[in-house]
Amino acid sequence: DNAQITSQMAQISTVSGIDKLNTTLQSMAAAYGAGQSLQAAAMIGHEVLVPRSELQLKNGTATAGVDLPQAVDKPVVSIRDTSGNVIHRVDLGPQSAGVNAFQWDGMTDSGRTAVDGQYSFVIEAVQGGNKIDATALSAGQVMSVNQGKSGVSLNVGGSSAPVALADVRQVM
């Protein structure tokens, strides 16, 4: 029957077209991944801010940041030692929405200079008396780039786990 033959030929043509489309999309995805790896490689040696709540005090200074969903009038940073004790609190003053970097000079609330090493921090942000969820951002130097099944990730100094390229909030 001519109608059945025509219908079957149209189905074969459609399947063939879908197969070619899949091959083209796979090729484009591979090229996109390679492009991301090349772009990420340019970040090697640069400092980045990534979602973590760790501070690396080195030579008496540490850089970190906060990602705010909206402007706030009172973000307060509490820096903690390895035992979890708060050693310094600082009010950053009014901050705009987005990524805001800050530096710690290594001074504690007792007036002493903290020793170089690893610290953690917590951010409490308030706008008009209402608590605002803020994301703590740690600074670290990009050491290398990985290309895996889950995409491109970065090995950032001060972190034992790779950081997804999409998680980088700022390149400094």
Secondary structure, 3 states (H helix, E strand, C coil): CHHHHHHHHHHHHHHHHHHHHHHHHHHHHHHHHHHHHHHHHCCCCCEEEEECCEEEEECCEEEEEEEECCCECEEEEEEECCCCCEEEEEECCCECCEEEEEEECCECCCCCECCCEEEEEEEEEEECCEEECCEEEEEEEEEEEEEECCEEEEEECCCCCCEEHHHCCEEC
